[in-house]
């Protein structure tokens, strides 16, 4: 399984979409310039979305080269074959966390403002968003193919975009610290449960096509 995890993790970097990176970088810069003290958090949300989208795009590479046919000849059961994908997603979250910390401190330097609570929220968002994103899209890939997962990934952008706008323009950020522990705990619980359930559904989808 280690070889499969290495393959999937490497594929994430090799399949990075330059257009996606350019668009994400432009959006992050705009948030850092315009979002004030909360720009680090909002930029983190945007970066975490990018990690989620890139994970979905990397799943397409296996489908395009018909990796499934080769993988079926390997002495690896469906639990390990699918598990390697989920482990590789967890590894990419490390990149999301590092970027979150970096973006927070860049925003802190720009606005001369450092808040431990916002850093905690930023790191939490860096973990929760990619988990939920891939937990939704991976089962679709195994059951219906990459195109359906890609479409759903694009639809997931919509509520997250409005979340950013709510925090940026509305009272969301002002009242955030009052209920932060409840929101973060609920977010982690939802992400973990969804991720585990997603793995089970993906195994069933993978096994169905054996």
Rosetta constraint file for C-alpha pairs under 8 A:
AtomPair CA 1 CA 5 HARMONIC 6.21 0.50
AtomPair CA 1 CA 76 HARMONIC 7.56 0.50
AtomPair CA 1 CA 80 HARMONIC 6.27 0.50
AtomPair CA 1 CA 81 HARMONIC 7.38 0.50
AtomPair CA 1 CA 84 HARMONIC 6.47 0.50
AtomPair CA 2 CA 6 HARMONIC 6.14 0.50
AtomPair CA 2 CA 84 HARMONIC 7.80 0.50
AtomPair CA 3 CA 7 HARMONIC 6.10 0.50
AtomPair CA 4 CA 8 HARMONIC 6.12 0.50
AtomPair CA 4 CA 81 HARMONIC 7.42 0.50
AtomPair CA 4 CA 84 HARMONIC 5.76 0.50
AtomPair CA 5 CA 9 HARMONIC 5.95 0.50
AtomPair CA 5 CA 84 HARMONIC 4.72 0.50
AtomPair CA 5 CA 85 HARMONIC 6.73 0.50
AtomPair CA 5 CA 87 HARMONIC 6.64 0.50
AtomPair CA 5 CA 88 HARMONIC 5.69 0.50
AtomPair CA 6 CA 10 HARMONIC 5.93 0.50
AtomPair CA 6 CA 88 HARMONIC 7.67 0.50
AtomPair CA 7 CA 11 HARMONIC 6.02 0.50
AtomPair CA 8 CA 12 HARMONIC 6.42 0.50
AtomPair CA 8 CA 84 HARMONIC 7.11 0.50
AtomPair CA 8 CA 85 HARMONIC 6.25 0.50
AtomPair CA 8 CA 88 HARMONIC 5.95 0.50
AtomPair CA 9 CA 13 HARMONIC 7.15 0.50
AtomPair CA 9 CA 88 HARMONIC 5.02 0.50
AtomPair CA 9 CA 89 HARMONIC 7.66 0.50
AtomPair CA 9 CA 91 HARMONIC 7.31 0.50
AtomPair CA 9 CA 92 HARMONIC 7.40 0.50
AtomPair CA 10 CA 14 HARMONIC 6.26 0.50
AtomPair CA 11 CA 15 HARMONIC 5.84 0.50
AtomPair CA 11 CA 58 HARMONIC 6.21 0.50
AtomPair CA 11 CA 61 HARMONIC 7.92 0.50
AtomPair CA 12 CA 16 HARMONIC 6.52 0.50
AtomPair CA 12 CA 54 HARMONIC 7.01 0.50
AtomPair CA 12 CA 55 HARMONIC 6.28 0.50
AtomPair CA 12 CA 58 HARMONIC 5.33 0.50
AtomPair CA 15 CA 54 HARMONIC 7.89 0.50
AtomPair CA 15 CA 57 HARMONIC 7.31 0.50
AtomPair CA 15 CA 58 HARMONIC 5.70 0.50
AtomPair CA 15 CA 61 HARMONIC 7.56 0.50
AtomPair CA 16 CA 21 HARMONIC 7.80 0.50
AtomPair CA 16 CA 54 HARMONIC 6.45 0.50
AtomPair CA 16 CA 57 HARMONIC 7.98 0.50
AtomPair CA 16 CA 58 HARMONIC 7.61 0.50
AtomPair CA 17 CA 21 HARMONIC 6.38 0.50
AtomPair CA 17 CA 54 HARMONIC 7.31 0.50
AtomPair CA 18 CA 22 HARMONIC 6.20 0.50
AtomPair CA 19 CA 23 HARMONIC 6.22 0.50
AtomPair CA 20 CA 24 HARMONIC 6.03 0.50
AtomPair CA 20 CA 50 HARMONIC 7.48 0.50
AtomPair CA 21 CA 25 HARMONIC 5.88 0.50
AtomPair CA 21 CA 50 HARMONIC 7.65 0.50
AtomPair CA 22 CA 26 HARMONIC 6.18 0.50
AtomPair CA 23 CA 27 HARMONIC 6.27 0.50
AtomPair CA 24 CA 28 HARMONIC 6.07 0.50
AtomPair CA 24 CA 46 HARMONIC 6.93 0.50
AtomPair CA 24 CA 47 HARMONIC 6.89 0.50
AtomPair CA 24 CA 50 HARMONIC 6.72 0.50
AtomPair CA 25 CA 29 HARMONIC 6.15 0.50
AtomPair CA 26 CA 30 HARMONIC 6.27 0.50
AtomPair CA 27 CA 31 HARMONIC 6.25 0.50
AtomPair CA 27 CA 43 HARMONIC 7.85 0.50
AtomPair CA 27 CA 46 HARMONIC 7.50 0.50
AtomPair CA 28 CA 32 HARMONIC 6.14 0.50
AtomPair CA 28 CA 42 HARMONIC 7.98 0.50
AtomPair CA 28 CA 43 HARMONIC 4.96 0.50
AtomPair CA 28 CA 46 HARMONIC 6.59 0.50
AtomPair CA 28 CA 47 HARMONIC 7.42 0.50
AtomPair CA 29 CA 33 HARMONIC 6.19 0.50
AtomPair CA 29 CA 43 HARMONIC 7.84 0.50
AtomPair CA 30 CA 34 HARMONIC 6.00 0.50
AtomPair CA 30 CA 35 HARMONIC 8.00 0.50
AtomPair CA 31 CA 35 HARMONIC 5.20 0.50
AtomPair CA 31 CA 39 HARMONIC 5.51 0.50
AtomPair CA 31 CA 42 HARMONIC 6.65 0.50
AtomPair CA 31 CA 43 HARMONIC 5.94 0.50
AtomPair CA 32 CA 36 HARMONIC 7.17 0.50
AtomPair CA 32 CA 39 HARMONIC 4.79 0.50
AtomPair CA 32 CA 40 HARMONIC 6.58 0.50
AtomPair CA 32 CA 43 HARMONIC 6.63 0.50
AtomPair CA 32 CA 107 HARMONIC 6.17 0.50
AtomPair CA 33 CA 39 HARMONIC 7.49 0.50
AtomPair CA 34 CA 39 HARMONIC 7.26 0.50
AtomPair CA 35 CA 39 HARMONIC 4.52 0.50
AtomPair CA 35 CA 42 HARMONIC 7.66 0.50
AtomPair CA 35 CA 168 HARMONIC 6.57 0.50
AtomPair CA 36 CA 107 HARMONIC 7.97 0.50
AtomPair CA 36 CA 111 HARMONIC 6.75 0.50
AtomPair CA 37 CA 107 HARMONIC 7.05 0.50
AtomPair CA 37 CA 108 HARMONIC 7.27 0.50
AtomPair CA 37 CA 111 HARMONIC 6.27 0.50
AtomPair CA 37 CA 113 HARMONIC 6.41 0.50
AtomPair CA 38 CA 42 HARMONIC 6.44 0.50
AtomPair CA 38 CA 107 HARMONIC 7.92 0.50
AtomPair CA 38 CA 118 HARMONIC 7.59 0.50
AtomPair CA 38 CA 168 HARMONIC 8.00 0.50
AtomPair CA 38 CA 173 HARMONIC 7.52 0.50
AtomPair CA 39 CA 43 HARMONIC 5.86 0.50
AtomPair CA 39 CA 104 HARMONIC 7.72 0.50
AtomPair CA 39 CA 107 HARMONIC 6.08 0.50
AtomPair CA 40 CA 44 HARMONIC 6.07 0.50
AtomPair CA 40 CA 100 HARMONIC 7.48 0.50
AtomPair CA 40 CA 103 HARMONIC 5.26 0.50
AtomPair CA 40 CA 104 HARMONIC 4.19 0.50
AtomPair CA 40 CA 105 HARMONIC 7.40 0.50
AtomPair CA 40 CA 106 HARMONIC 7.35 0.50
AtomPair CA 40 CA 107 HARMONIC 5.15 0.50
AtomPair CA 40 CA 108 HARMONIC 7.54 0.50
AtomPair CA 40 CA 122 HARMONIC 7.32 0.50
AtomPair CA 41 CA 45 HARMONIC 6.36 0.50
AtomPair CA 41 CA 100 HARMONIC 7.68 0.50
AtomPair CA 41 CA 103 HARMONIC 7.95 0.50
AtomPair CA 41 CA 104 HARMONIC 6.68 0.50
AtomPair CA 41 CA 118 HARMONIC 6.72 0.50
AtomPair CA 41 CA 119 HARMONIC 7.43 0.50
AtomPair CA 41 CA 121 HARMONIC 7.18 0.50
AtomPair CA 41 CA 122 HARMONIC 4.89 0.50
AtomPair CA 42 CA 46 HARMONIC 6.39 0.50
AtomPair CA 42 CA 164 HARMONIC 6.47 0.50
AtomPair CA 42 CA 168 HARMONIC 7.93 0.50
AtomPair CA 43 CA 47 HARMONIC 6.20 0.50
AtomPair CA 43 CA 100 HARMONIC 7.91 0.50
AtomPair CA 43 CA 103 HARMONIC 6.80 0.50
AtomPair CA 44 CA 48 HARMONIC 5.99 0.50
AtomPair CA 44 CA 96 HARMONIC 7.97 0.50
AtomPair CA 44 CA 99 HARMONIC 7.24 0.50
AtomPair CA 44 CA 100 HARMONIC 5.06 0.50
AtomPair CA 44 CA 103 HARMONIC 6.68 0.50
AtomPair CA 44 CA 104 HARMONIC 7.75 0.50
AtomPair CA 44 CA 122 HARMONIC 6.07 0.50
AtomPair CA 44 CA 123 HARMONIC 7.92 0.50
AtomPair CA 44 CA 125 HARMONIC 7.19 0.50
AtomPair CA 44 CA 126 HARMONIC 6.33 0.50
AtomPair CA 45 CA 49 HARMONIC 6.19 0.50
AtomPair CA 45 CA 122 HARMONIC 7.45 0.50
AtomPair CA 45 CA 125 HARMONIC 6.20 0.50
AtomPair CA 45 CA 126 HARMONIC 6.60 0.50
AtomPair CA 45 CA 129 HARMONIC 7.54 0.50
AtomPair CA 45 CA 164 HARMONIC 7.77 0.50
AtomPair CA 46 CA 50 HARMONIC 6.38 0.50
AtomPair CA 47 CA 51 HARMONIC 6.35 0.50
AtomPair CA 47 CA 96 HARMONIC 7.05 0.50
AtomPair CA 47 CA 99 HARMONIC 7.59 0.50
AtomPair CA 47 CA 100 HARMONIC 7.82 0.50
AtomPair CA 47 CA 126 HARMONIC 7.76 0.50
AtomPair CA 48 CA 52 HARMONIC 6.30 0.50
AtomPair CA 48 CA 96 HARMONIC 5.92 0.50
AtomPair CA 48 CA 125 HARMONIC 7.26 0.50
AtomPair CA 48 CA 126 HARMONIC 5.19 0.50
AtomPair CA 48 CA 127 HARMONIC 7.65 0.50
AtomPair CA 48 CA 129 HARMONIC 6.00 0.50
AtomPair CA 48 CA 130 HARMONIC 5.89 0.50
AtomPair CA 49 CA 53 HARMONIC 6.18 0.50
AtomPair CA 49 CA 129 HARMONIC 6.55 0.50
AtomPair CA 49 CA 130 HARMONIC 6.53 0.50
AtomPair CA 49 CA 133 HARMONIC 7.86 0.50
AtomPair CA 49 CA 157 HARMONIC 7.57 0.50
AtomPair CA 50 CA 54 HARMONIC 6.00 0.50
AtomPair CA 51 CA 55 HARMONIC 6.15 0.50
AtomPair CA 51 CA 92 HARMONIC 7.46 0.50
AtomPair CA 51 CA 93 HARMONIC 7.82 0.50
AtomPair CA 51 CA 96 HARMONIC 6.87 0.50
AtomPair CA 51 CA 130 HARMONIC 6.25 0.50
AtomPair CA 52 CA 56 HARMONIC 6.50 0.50
AtomPair CA 52 CA 129 HARMONIC 7.21 0.50
AtomPair CA 52 CA 130 HARMONIC 4.50 0.50
AtomPair CA 52 CA 131 HARMONIC 7.61 0.50
AtomPair CA 52 CA 133 HARMONIC 5.52 0.50
AtomPair CA 52 CA 134 HARMONIC 6.10 0.50
AtomPair CA 53 CA 57 HARMONIC 6.31 0.50
AtomPair CA 53 CA 133 HARMONIC 7.71 0.50
AtomPair CA 53 CA 153 HARMONIC 6.64 0.50
AtomPair CA 54 CA 58 HARMONIC 6.14 0.50
AtomPair CA 55 CA 59 HARMONIC 6.48 0.50
AtomPair CA 55 CA 89 HARMONIC 7.06 0.50
AtomPair CA 55 CA 134 HARMONIC 6.98 0.50
AtomPair CA 56 CA 60 HARMONIC 6.98 0.50
AtomPair CA 56 CA 134 HARMONIC 6.74 0.50
AtomPair CA 56 CA 137 HARMONIC 6.80 0.50
AtomPair CA 56 CA 138 HARMONIC 7.42 0.50
AtomPair CA 56 CA 149 HARMONIC 7.17 0.50
AtomPair CA 56 CA 150 HARMONIC 6.67 0.50
AtomPair CA 56 CA 153 HARMONIC 7.42 0.50
AtomPair CA 57 CA 61 HARMONIC 7.29 0.50
AtomPair CA 57 CA 150 HARMONIC 7.45 0.50
AtomPair CA 58 CA 62 HARMONIC 7.62 0.50
AtomPair CA 59 CA 63 HARMONIC 7.09 0.50
AtomPair CA 59 CA 138 HARMONIC 7.97 0.50
AtomPair CA 59 CA 141 HARMONIC 7.65 0.50
AtomPair CA 59 CA 146 HARMONIC 7.10 0.50
AtomPair CA 60 CA 64 HARMONIC 6.17 0.50
AtomPair CA 60 CA 146 HARMONIC 5.60 0.50
AtomPair CA 61 CA 65 HARMONIC 6.39 0.50
AtomPair CA 62 CA 66 HARMONIC 5.95 0.50
AtomPair CA 62 CA 67 HARMONIC 4.96 0.50
AtomPair CA 62 CA 68 HARMONIC 7.22 0.50
AtomPair CA 63 CA 67 HARMONIC 6.27 0.50
AtomPair CA 63 CA 68 HARMONIC 7.33 0.50
AtomPair CA 63 CA 145 HARMONIC 7.78 0.50
AtomPair CA 63 CA 146 HARMONIC 7.20 0.50
AtomPair CA 66 CA 70 HARMONIC 7.49 0.50
AtomPair CA 67 CA 71 HARMONIC 6.11 0.50
AtomPair CA 68 CA 72 HARMONIC 6.16 0.50
AtomPair CA 69 CA 73 HARMONIC 7.15 0.50
AtomPair CA 70 CA 74 HARMONIC 7.17 0.50
AtomPair CA 71 CA 76 HARMONIC 7.83 0.50
AtomPair CA 71 CA 81 HARMONIC 7.87 0.50
AtomPair CA 72 CA 76 HARMONIC 7.72 0.50
AtomPair CA 72 CA 210 HARMONIC 7.46 0.50
AtomPair CA 76 CA 80 HARMONIC 6.15 0.50
AtomPair CA 76 CA 81 HARMONIC 6.21 0.50
AtomPair CA 77 CA 81 HARMONIC 6.16 0.50
AtomPair CA 78 CA 82 HARMONIC 5.97 0.50
AtomPair CA 78 CA 203 HARMONIC 6.05 0.50
AtomPair CA 78 CA 206 HARMONIC 6.63 0.50
AtomPair CA 78 CA 207 HARMONIC 6.18 0.50
AtomPair CA 79 CA 83 HARMONIC 5.70 0.50
AtomPair CA 79 CA 203 HARMONIC 6.08 0.50
AtomPair CA 80 CA 84 HARMONIC 6.05 0.50
AtomPair CA 81 CA 85 HARMONIC 7.38 0.50
AtomPair CA 82 CA 86 HARMONIC 6.81 0.50
AtomPair CA 82 CA 199 HARMONIC 7.41 0.50
AtomPair CA 82 CA 202 HARMONIC 6.91 0.50
AtomPair CA 82 CA 203 HARMONIC 6.09 0.50
AtomPair CA 82 CA 206 HARMONIC 7.44 0.50
AtomPair CA 83 CA 87 HARMONIC 6.11 0.50
AtomPair CA 83 CA 199 HARMONIC 7.34 0.50
AtomPair CA 84 CA 88 HARMONIC 6.11 0.50
AtomPair CA 85 CA 89 HARMONIC 6.35 0.50
AtomPair CA 86 CA 90 HARMONIC 6.45 0.50
AtomPair CA 86 CA 199 HARMONIC 7.32 0.50
AtomPair CA 87 CA 91 HARMONIC 6.37 0.50
AtomPair CA 88 CA 92 HARMONIC 6.37 0.50
AtomPair CA 89 CA 93 HARMONIC 6.56 0.50
AtomPair CA 89 CA 130 HARMONIC 7.97 0.50
AtomPair CA 89 CA 131 HARMONIC 7.60 0.50
AtomPair CA 89 CA 134 HARMONIC 7.61 0.50
AtomPair CA 90 CA 94 HARMONIC 7.29 0.50
AtomPair CA 90 CA 131 HARMONIC 7.71 0.50
AtomPair CA 91 CA 95 HARMONIC 7.60 0.50
AtomPair CA 92 CA 96 HARMONIC 6.72 0.50
AtomPair CA 93 CA 97 HARMONIC 6.21 0.50
AtomPair CA 93 CA 126 HARMONIC 7.11 0.50
AtomPair CA 93 CA 127 HARMONIC 5.97 0.50
AtomPair CA 93 CA 130 HARMONIC 6.99 0.50
AtomPair CA 94 CA 98 HARMONIC 6.29 0.50
AtomPair CA 95 CA 99 HARMONIC 6.15 0.50
AtomPair CA 96 CA 100 HARMONIC 6.09 0.50
AtomPair CA 96 CA 126 HARMONIC 5.35 0.50
AtomPair CA 96 CA 127 HARMONIC 7.06 0.50
AtomPair CA 97 CA 101 HARMONIC 6.37 0.50
AtomPair CA 97 CA 123 HARMONIC 5.68 0.50
AtomPair CA 97 CA 126 HARMONIC 5.51 0.50
AtomPair CA 97 CA 127 HARMONIC 6.86 0.50
AtomPair CA 98 CA 102 HARMONIC 6.24 0.50
AtomPair CA 99 CA 103 HARMONIC 5.97 0.50
AtomPair CA 100 CA 104 HARMONIC 6.06 0.50
AtomPair CA 100 CA 122 HARMONIC 6.10 0.50
AtomPair CA 100 CA 123 HARMONIC 5.87 0.50
AtomPair CA 100 CA 126 HARMONIC 6.35 0.50
AtomPair CA 101 CA 105 HARMONIC 6.35 0.50
AtomPair CA 101 CA 119 HARMONIC 7.12 0.50
AtomPair CA 101 CA 122 HARMONIC 7.67 0.50
AtomPair CA 101 CA 123 HARMONIC 6.99 0.50
AtomPair CA 102 CA 106 HARMONIC 6.20 0.50
AtomPair CA 103 CA 107 HARMONIC 6.13 0.50
AtomPair CA 104 CA 108 HARMONIC 6.07 0.50
AtomPair CA 104 CA 119 HARMONIC 6.52 0.50
AtomPair CA 104 CA 122 HARMONIC 7.55 0.50
AtomPair CA 105 CA 109 HARMONIC 6.07 0.50
AtomPair CA 105 CA 114 HARMONIC 7.76 0.50
AtomPair CA 106 CA 110 HARMONIC 6.25 0.50
AtomPair CA 107 CA 111 HARMONIC 6.12 0.50
AtomPair CA 107 CA 112 HARMONIC 7.89 0.50
AtomPair CA 107 CA 113 HARMONIC 7.80 0.50
AtomPair CA 108 CA 112 HARMONIC 5.14 0.50
AtomPair CA 108 CA 113 HARMONIC 4.79 0.50
AtomPair CA 108 CA 114 HARMONIC 5.38 0.50
AtomPair CA 109 CA 113 HARMONIC 7.06 0.50
AtomPair CA 115 CA 119 HARMONIC 6.48 0.50
AtomPair CA 116 CA 120 HARMONIC 6.23 0.50
AtomPair CA 117 CA 121 HARMONIC 6.23 0.50
AtomPair CA 117 CA 177 HARMONIC 7.36 0.50
AtomPair CA 118 CA 122 HARMONIC 5.98 0.50
AtomPair CA 119 CA 123 HARMONIC 6.22 0.50
AtomPair CA 120 CA 124 HARMONIC 6.15 0.50
AtomPair CA 121 CA 125 HARMONIC 6.12 0.50
AtomPair CA 121 CA 180 HARMONIC 7.81 0.50
AtomPair CA 121 CA 184 HARMONIC 7.41 0.50
AtomPair CA 122 CA 126 HARMONIC 6.19 0.50
AtomPair CA 123 CA 127 HARMONIC 6.49 0.50
AtomPair CA 124 CA 128 HARMONIC 6.08 0.50
AtomPair CA 124 CA 184 HARMONIC 6.97 0.50
AtomPair CA 124 CA 188 HARMONIC 8.00 0.50
AtomPair CA 125 CA 129 HARMONIC 5.78 0.50
AtomPair CA 126 CA 130 HARMONIC 7.03 0.50
AtomPair CA 127 CA 131 HARMONIC 6.44 0.50
AtomPair CA 128 CA 132 HARMONIC 6.19 0.50
AtomPair CA 128 CA 187 HARMONIC 6.63 0.50
AtomPair CA 128 CA 188 HARMONIC 6.28 0.50
AtomPair CA 128 CA 191 HARMONIC 5.93 0.50
AtomPair CA 129 CA 133 HARMONIC 5.99 0.50
AtomPair CA 130 CA 134 HARMONIC 6.05 0.50
AtomPair CA 131 CA 135 HARMONIC 5.89 0.50
AtomPair CA 131 CA 191 HARMONIC 6.02 0.50
AtomPair CA 131 CA 192 HARMONIC 7.79 0.50
AtomPair CA 131 CA 195 HARMONIC 6.57 0.50
AtomPair CA 132 CA 136 HARMONIC 6.23 0.50
AtomPair CA 132 CA 191 HARMONIC 5.38 0.50
AtomPair CA 132 CA 194 HARMONIC 6.85 0.50
AtomPair CA 132 CA 195 HARMONIC 6.82 0.50
AtomPair CA 133 CA 137 HARMONIC 6.40 0.50
AtomPair CA 133 CA 153 HARMONIC 6.99 0.50
AtomPair CA 133 CA 156 HARMONIC 7.33 0.50
AtomPair CA 134 CA 138 HARMONIC 5.58 0.50
AtomPair CA 135 CA 139 HARMONIC 7.17 0.50
AtomPair CA 135 CA 194 HARMONIC 6.24 0.50
AtomPair CA 135 CA 195 HARMONIC 4.95 0.50
AtomPair CA 135 CA 198 HARMONIC 5.24 0.50
AtomPair CA 135 CA 199 HARMONIC 7.56 0.50
AtomPair CA 136 CA 140 HARMONIC 7.16 0.50
AtomPair CA 136 CA 149 HARMONIC 7.98 0.50
AtomPair CA 136 CA 152 HARMONIC 7.91 0.50
AtomPair CA 136 CA 194 HARMONIC 7.91 0.50
AtomPair CA 136 CA 198 HARMONIC 6.86 0.50
AtomPair CA 137 CA 141 HARMONIC 6.36 0.50
AtomPair CA 137 CA 149 HARMONIC 4.75 0.50
AtomPair CA 137 CA 150 HARMONIC 7.41 0.50
AtomPair CA 137 CA 152 HARMONIC 6.69 0.50
AtomPair CA 137 CA 153 HARMONIC 6.45 0.50
AtomPair CA 138 CA 142 HARMONIC 6.50 0.50
AtomPair CA 138 CA 149 HARMONIC 6.93 0.50
AtomPair CA 138 CA 198 HARMONIC 7.31 0.50
AtomPair CA 138 CA 202 HARMONIC 6.71 0.50
AtomPair CA 139 CA 143 HARMONIC 6.09 0.50
AtomPair CA 139 CA 198 HARMONIC 6.07 0.50
AtomPair CA 139 CA 199 HARMONIC 7.41 0.50
AtomPair CA 139 CA 201 HARMONIC 5.94 0.50
AtomPair CA 139 CA 202 HARMONIC 4.46 0.50
AtomPair CA 139 CA 205 HARMONIC 7.04 0.50
AtomPair CA 140 CA 144 HARMONIC 5.40 0.50
AtomPair CA 140 CA 145 HARMONIC 6.45 0.50
AtomPair CA 140 CA 146 HARMONIC 7.31 0.50
AtomPair CA 140 CA 148 HARMONIC 6.29 0.50
AtomPair CA 140 CA 149 HARMONIC 5.18 0.50
AtomPair CA 140 CA 202 HARMONIC 7.84 0.50
AtomPair CA 141 CA 145 HARMONIC 4.30 0.50
AtomPair CA 141 CA 146 HARMONIC 4.76 0.50
AtomPair CA 141 CA 147 HARMONIC 7.67 0.50
AtomPair CA 141 CA 148 HARMONIC 6.92 0.50
AtomPair CA 141 CA 149 HARMONIC 5.46 0.50
AtomPair CA 142 CA 146 HARMONIC 7.96 0.50
AtomPair CA 142 CA 202 HARMONIC 5.78 0.50
AtomPair CA 142 CA 205 HARMONIC 5.14 0.50
AtomPair CA 142 CA 206 HARMONIC 5.58 0.50
AtomPair CA 143 CA 202 HARMONIC 7.34 0.50
AtomPair CA 143 CA 205 HARMONIC 4.87 0.50
AtomPair CA 143 CA 206 HARMONIC 7.23 0.50
AtomPair CA 144 CA 148 HARMONIC 6.26 0.50
AtomPair CA 144 CA 149 HARMONIC 7.85 0.50
AtomPair CA 145 CA 149 HARMONIC 6.88 0.50
AtomPair CA 146 CA 150 HARMONIC 6.03 0.50
AtomPair CA 147 CA 151 HARMONIC 6.18 0.50
AtomPair CA 148 CA 152 HARMONIC 6.23 0.50
AtomPair CA 149 CA 153 HARMONIC 6.01 0.50
AtomPair CA 150 CA 154 HARMONIC 6.34 0.50
AtomPair CA 151 CA 155 HARMONIC 6.41 0.50
AtomPair CA 152 CA 156 HARMONIC 6.23 0.50
AtomPair CA 153 CA 157 HARMONIC 6.78 0.50
AtomPair CA 154 CA 158 HARMONIC 7.48 0.50
AtomPair CA 155 CA 159 HARMONIC 7.95 0.50
AtomPair CA 156 CA 160 HARMONIC 6.78 0.50
AtomPair CA 157 CA 161 HARMONIC 5.89 0.50
AtomPair CA 158 CA 162 HARMONIC 6.39 0.50
AtomPair CA 159 CA 163 HARMONIC 6.08 0.50
AtomPair CA 160 CA 164 HARMONIC 6.29 0.50
AtomPair CA 161 CA 165 HARMONIC 6.34 0.50
AtomPair CA 162 CA 166 HARMONIC 5.94 0.50
AtomPair CA 163 CA 167 HARMONIC 6.24 0.50
AtomPair CA 164 CA 168 HARMONIC 5.96 0.50
AtomPair CA 165 CA 169 HARMONIC 5.70 0.50
AtomPair CA 165 CA 170 HARMONIC 7.43 0.50
AtomPair CA 166 CA 170 HARMONIC 4.94 0.50
AtomPair CA 166 CA 171 HARMONIC 7.35 0.50
AtomPair CA 166 CA 172 HARMONIC 6.10 0.50
AtomPair CA 167 CA 171 HARMONIC 6.70 0.50
AtomPair CA 167 CA 172 HARMONIC 4.55 0.50
AtomPair CA 167 CA 173 HARMONIC 5.12 0.50
AtomPair CA 168 CA 172 HARMONIC 7.58 0.50
AtomPair CA 168 CA 173 HARMONIC 7.16 0.50
AtomPair CA 171 CA 175 HARMONIC 6.31 0.50
AtomPair CA 172 CA 176 HARMONIC 5.85 0.50
AtomPair CA 173 CA 177 HARMONIC 7.78 0.50
AtomPair CA 175 CA 179 HARMONIC 7.43 0.50
AtomPair CA 176 CA 180 HARMONIC 5.74 0.50
AtomPair CA 179 CA 183 HARMONIC 6.44 0.50
AtomPair CA 180 CA 184 HARMONIC 6.05 0.50
AtomPair CA 181 CA 185 HARMONIC 6.02 0.50
AtomPair CA 182 CA 186 HARMONIC 6.07 0.50
AtomPair CA 183 CA 187 HARMONIC 5.99 0.50
AtomPair CA 184 CA 188 HARMONIC 6.19 0.50
AtomPair CA 185 CA 189 HARMONIC 6.20 0.50
AtomPair CA 186 CA 190 HARMONIC 6.08 0.50
AtomPair CA 187 CA 191 HARMONIC 6.07 0.50
AtomPair CA 188 CA 192 HARMONIC 6.04 0.50
AtomPair CA 189 CA 193 HARMONIC 6.07 0.50
AtomPair CA 190 CA 194 HARMONIC 5.89 0.50
AtomPair CA 191 CA 195 HARMONIC 5.91 0.50
AtomPair CA 192 CA 196 HARMONIC 6.23 0.50
AtomPair CA 193 CA 197 HARMONIC 6.12 0.50
AtomPair CA 194 CA 198 HARMONIC 5.81 0.50
AtomPair CA 195 CA 199 HARMONIC 6.26 0.50
AtomPair CA 196 CA 200 HARMONIC 6.57 0.50
AtomPair CA 197 CA 201 HARMONIC 6.33 0.50
AtomPair CA 198 CA 202 HARMONIC 6.04 0.50
AtomPair CA 199 CA 203 HARMONIC 6.17 0.50
AtomPair CA 200 CA 204 HARMONIC 6.40 0.50
AtomPair CA 201 CA 205 HARMONIC 6.26 0.50
AtomPair CA 202 CA 206 HARMONIC 6.05 0.50
AtomPair CA 203 CA 207 HARMONIC 6.03 0.50
AtomPair CA 204 CA 208 HARMONIC 6.02 0.50
AtomPair CA 205 CA 209 HARMONIC 6.82 0.50
AtomPair CA 206 CA 210 HARMONIC 6.82 0.50
